[in-house]
């Protein structure tokens, strides 16, 4: 991200109305993050960003999407929307079904290893350009980091756990991982899309 800023790829692009917009999500009961992305030539353009820490729910997200007035090419969710986040304890309804009824017809990214998804996220950053509307998301990516193992770390040699610090940056990073996995493994972004599951 420091290189992206140095190269002028942060805060330098805007929405291109001639191209479709794709959304990439991290979805939970309370914390949710969405990146709005356009694929133009070899660039991954992150044109907008949304973060909810109040658990407003899918009806509010549907209204938010419609309010953006973008032409959407697709919405992409992580695999846990069929696993740990597949349904609501309150209603017993499946998240995918509720989303579809509200006009959010998710494509579900297939599972890859966590470390592979992090490497995919690192790998796409050189292709990424960020609009001014993504300032909060950019800040989160700049601070997305592994949790330090204080017991094993020394002043000269820090040791880290595999998982990220459990703060708001984690959810933003997870939504970015959804984008990265879709791009790297499943051929989205102006290329043929394969191995994505609808359900």
Buried (B, 14 or more C-beta within 10 A) or exposed (E): BEEBEEEEBBBEBEBEEEBEBBBBBBBBEEBBBBBBBBBBEEBBBBBBBBBBEEEEBBEBBBEEBEEBEBEBBBBBBBBBBBEEBEBBEEEEEBBBEBBBEBEBEBBBBEBBEEEBBBBBBEEBBEBBBBBEBBEBBBBBBBBBEBBEEEEEEEEEEEEBEEEBBEBBBBBBBBBBBBBBBBBBBBBBBEEEEEEBEEE
